[in-house]
């Protein structure tokens, strides 16, 4: 039986600033009364945003640059048959930008960027991209360098071994060779440095020989190419996708080593993020409420991971 973790999504959504009509502006005709009402209709002033903020910059540029991984199926990958990115994170990012455009009343173009995961999680992006929608788990360490929006899904780590392996427990991985994605929560768990709000996080195997590759999927691809690891620690859905693709692995039938919240991330060292976070939190809440995130999850992952376990 899988463990449950009561994860409470951040509930507060900041109120966007609205600007009053400036003094000295040219007079405009008084609004006419709506049919069946008394008196003139009320016109609300359009919201304004700090031009120096991240949101103000995106509005001025007319585009937002979002980091993605072209080799992280089923979350994001570049489909050579269509020459397009696809996956759960990809669909979420595209829908987010569509809704952002609607809220701002201006078309915002989406521009993909493909930095390595270690650069994304390190923060200090230097303005090279504006946001990560790439399955970044919330950790105390990452919160020091990036600002997180409210969670859009929840996830847990898992462990796979070769199909011919006799290993059935975490304890049997003590001193074994384990592959993991670099700078991931799975690597941090193996190293004993993972800090997340999960009181049920299991202790990692002792004395493991860790091989870090750029992404979880590269561990799977190396295994498929004949490289032997005693185990791979990764996202459960990525491992399940590997099994589906015929990679010679099996997922251990154990309780999840840990559970995480996953959220959009913005660089703390960049332009102020408060206004952008307020809009993103509204969008995430709307996509949860209307079932859009659940639909994307079912379509790309084969199950709904968008509700806190």
C-alpha positions as a printed Julia matrix, in Angstrom:
309×3 Matrix{Float64}:
   0.0     0.0     0.0
   1.32    3.47   -0.86
   1.82    5.9     1.98
  -0.33    9.02    2.05
   1.05   12.46    2.77
  -1.18   15.33    3.61
   0.26   18.08    1.47
  -1.5    21.38    1.61
  -1.08   23.53   -1.46
  -0.25   27.17   -0.78
  -3.7    28.75   -0.73
  -3.07   32.48   -0.75
  -3.34   34.34   -4.02
  -2.08   37.95   -4.02
  -4.5    40.6    -5.24
  -3.33   42.3    -8.43
  -2.93   46.09   -8.23
  -5.38   48.15  -10.22
  -4.66   51.64  -11.34
  -7.1    54.51  -11.08
  -7.59   56.74  -14.11
  -4.85   59.36  -14.15
  -5.6    62.99  -13.43
  -5.7    65.21  -16.41
  -6.72   62.45  -18.8
  -8.98   63.33  -21.7
 -12.66   63.09  -20.74
 -14.46   60.01  -21.93
 -18.19   59.53  -22.54
 -20.14   58.37  -19.51
 -20.97   54.66  -19.64
 -24.51   53.88  -20.66
 -26.88   51.93  -18.46
 -27.23   48.24  -19.15
 -30.74   47.14  -20.21
 -33.03   46.7   -17.23
 -30.69   48.44  -14.78
 -30.79   51.79  -13.02
 -28.0    54.26  -13.68
 -24.81   53.93  -15.69
 -22.75   50.76  -15.81
 -19.54   50.76  -13.81
 -16.26   50.55  -15.71
 -13.32   49.13  -13.78
  -9.87   50.49  -14.58
  -7.52   48.07  -16.28
  -4.87   46.52  -14.03
  -1.37   47.91  -14.3
   1.89   46.19  -13.47
   5.31   47.33  -12.4
   7.31   47.58  -15.63
  10.43   46.55  -13.72
   8.82   43.31  -12.51
   9.0    39.96  -14.27
   5.37   40.28  -15.33
   5.97   43.8   -16.62
   8.96   42.58  -18.6
   6.95   39.72  -20.14
   4.2    42.14  -21.13
   6.7    44.53  -22.72
   8.47   41.7   -24.57
   5.24   40.01  -25.66
   6.8    36.63  -24.91
   7.76   34.36  -22.03
  10.74   32.0   -22.12
  10.07   28.7   -20.38
  12.74   26.1   -19.67
  11.99   22.54  -20.73
  13.72   19.19  -21.15
  13.67   17.64  -24.63
  14.46   14.2   -23.15
  12.11   13.72  -20.2
   9.19   11.66  -21.48
   6.36   11.51  -20.56
   6.64   14.99  -19.02
   8.44   16.78  -21.84
  10.25   15.63  -24.94
  10.88   16.74  -28.48
   8.86   14.65  -30.89
  10.9    14.35  -34.08
   7.83   13.14  -35.98
   6.04   16.45  -35.41
   9.03   18.71  -34.64
   7.2    19.84  -31.51
   7.56   19.47  -27.78
   4.97   17.28  -26.09
   4.21   15.76  -22.69
   2.43   16.64  -19.45
   4.66   19.61  -18.59
   4.57   20.8   -22.19
   0.77   20.81  -22.31
   0.63   22.53  -18.92
   3.04   25.25  -20.05
   1.18   25.87  -23.3
  -2.16   26.16  -21.5
  -0.63   28.44  -18.86
   0.64   30.86  -21.5
  -2.74   30.78  -23.27
  -4.5    31.73  -20.04
  -1.85   34.31  -19.18
  -2.5    36.0   -22.53
  -6.24   36.05  -21.83
  -5.76   37.58  -18.38
  -3.44   40.26  -19.69
  -5.49   41.03  -22.78
  -2.35   40.66  -24.86
  -0.96   37.77  -26.86
   2.11   36.36  -25.1
   4.29   34.08  -27.2
   5.91   30.98  -25.68
   9.62   30.52  -26.35
  11.22   27.25  -25.23
  14.67   27.18  -23.65
  16.6    23.97  -22.9
  19.16   24.59  -20.13
  20.46   21.63  -18.16
  18.64   20.66  -14.98
  21.53   21.59  -12.7
  21.46   25.16  -14.05
  17.69   25.45  -13.6
  17.7    24.27   -9.99
  20.74   26.4    -9.09
  18.89   29.7    -9.66
  20.73   32.86  -10.79
  19.44   32.4   -14.33
  20.79   35.75  -15.5
  17.66   36.48  -17.52
  18.28   33.59  -19.91
  14.78   32.21  -19.3
  11.81   33.47  -17.29
  10.18   30.42  -15.75
  10.54   26.7   -15.22
   7.53   24.47  -15.89
   9.51   21.28  -15.75
   8.5    19.03  -12.85
  10.55   20.89  -10.25
   9.86   19.5    -6.77
   9.68   21.98   -3.92
  12.59   21.62   -1.49
  13.94   23.89    1.23
  17.22   24.25   -0.64
  15.56   25.28   -3.89
  13.32   27.75   -2.07
  16.47   29.74   -1.3
  17.11   30.44   -5.0
  13.71   30.23   -6.73
  10.16   31.32   -5.92
   7.55   28.59   -6.3
   3.94   28.97   -7.42
   1.26   26.75   -5.89
   1.71   23.04   -6.74
   0.27   21.79  -10.02
   0.88   18.12   -9.18
   2.27   15.75   -6.56
   4.82   13.03   -7.05
   6.9    10.39   -5.33
  10.25    8.78   -5.89
  10.54    5.15   -6.87
  13.19    2.51   -7.51
  13.7     0.17  -10.45
  16.06   -2.78  -10.79
  16.93   -5.03  -13.71
  14.31   -7.56  -14.73
  16.64  -10.38  -13.63
  17.46   -8.79  -10.25
  16.55  -10.53   -6.98
  16.54   -7.24   -5.02
  13.16   -6.51   -3.42
  13.89   -3.86   -0.76
  15.77   -0.61   -0.19
  17.96   -2.26    2.45
  19.31   -4.68   -0.16
  20.69   -1.67   -2.09
  23.29   -0.89    0.58
  26.64   -0.49   -1.18
  25.11   -1.08   -4.63
  25.61    0.84   -7.88
  22.69    3.22   -8.37
  21.99    5.58  -11.28
  20.15    8.85  -10.75
  19.54   12.19  -12.5
  21.99   14.92  -11.49
  20.69   17.67   -9.16
  17.37   15.85   -8.67
  15.51   15.17   -5.45
  16.38   11.5    -6.03
  20.11   12.27   -5.99
  19.64   14.38   -2.86
  17.75   11.54   -1.19
  20.57    9.09   -1.94
  23.08   11.61   -0.6
  21.03   12.2     2.56
  20.6    15.93    1.84
  16.94   16.05    0.72
  14.85   18.5     2.77
  11.12   18.26    2.09
   7.99   18.35    4.29
   7.55   14.56    4.34
   7.7    13.03    7.83
   7.58    9.55    6.29
  10.66    9.9     4.08
  12.54    6.6     4.15
  16.28    6.45    4.9
  18.38    5.93    1.75
  20.56    2.87    1.15
  23.85    3.05    3.02
  27.13    3.39    1.14
  25.58    3.44   -2.33
  27.88    4.05   -5.3
  26.01    6.83   -7.1
  26.24    7.45  -10.84
  24.73   10.83  -11.78
  23.64   11.39  -15.37
  22.11   14.64  -16.72
  18.53   13.34  -16.42
  16.62   10.37  -15.0
  15.79    9.25  -18.52
  19.47    8.96  -19.43
  19.79    6.33  -16.71
  16.97    4.4   -18.38
  18.5     4.86  -21.83
  21.9     3.7   -20.57
  20.27    0.59  -19.09
  18.52   -0.04  -22.41
  21.87    0.27  -24.2
  23.38   -2.48  -22.03
  24.95   -0.53  -19.17
  24.28   -2.3   -15.89
  23.15   -0.63  -12.68
  21.91   -2.4    -9.59
  19.1     0.15   -9.42
  17.75    3.41  -10.84
  16.09    5.93   -8.54
  13.73    8.26  -10.38
  10.24    9.58  -10.84
   7.76    6.7   -10.65
   5.99    7.78  -13.83
   9.25    7.98  -15.78
  10.18    4.48  -14.64
   6.73    3.2   -15.6
   7.17    4.78  -19.03
  10.51    2.95  -19.34
   8.83   -0.37  -18.56
   6.19    0.44  -21.17
   8.91    1.1   -23.75
  10.48   -2.29  -23.11
  13.55   -1.24  -21.12
  14.65   -4.3   -19.08
  13.68   -2.97  -15.64
  11.01   -3.62  -13.03
   9.77   -1.24  -10.36
  10.14   -2.4    -6.76
   6.81   -3.0    -5.07
   7.6    -0.91   -2.0
   6.21    2.14   -0.26
   7.42    5.38   -1.92
  10.71    6.58   -0.4
   9.31   10.14   -0.32
   6.51   12.38   -1.6
   6.89   15.87   -3.08
   4.96   18.9    -4.25
   5.77   20.02   -7.81
   5.45   23.65   -8.93
   6.37   26.33  -11.46
   9.56   28.15  -10.47
  10.8    31.73  -10.94
  14.32   33.03  -10.35
  14.74   34.95   -7.07
  17.73   36.84   -8.45
  15.79   38.17  -11.43
  13.11   40.87  -11.66
  10.52   40.93   -8.83
   8.21   37.94   -9.08
   5.26   38.81   -6.8
   2.92   40.01   -9.56
   3.74   37.07  -11.82
   3.23   34.6    -8.96
  -0.19   36.12   -8.22
  -1.34   35.6   -11.82
   0.2    32.1   -12.03
  -1.47   31.02   -8.8
  -4.83   32.12  -10.2
  -4.16   30.16  -13.39
  -3.06   27.02  -11.51
  -6.13   27.23   -9.26
  -8.39   27.57  -12.31
  -6.75   24.61  -14.08
  -7.21   22.47  -10.97
 -10.83   23.56  -10.59
 -11.92   23.01  -14.18
 -10.13   19.66  -14.54
  -7.6    20.78  -17.14
  -4.58   19.51  -15.17
  -6.31   16.2   -14.46
  -7.05   15.83  -18.17
  -3.41   16.47  -19.13
  -2.24   14.03  -16.43
  -4.57   11.25  -17.59
  -3.58   11.84  -21.21
   0.19   11.82  -20.74
   0.74    9.85  -17.52
  -2.2     7.46  -17.56
  -3.37    8.58  -14.12
  -4.26   11.71  -12.19
  -1.33   13.03  -10.14
  -2.78   16.51   -9.6
  -4.45   15.88   -6.24
  -2.57   15.69   -2.96
  -2.37   12.06   -1.78
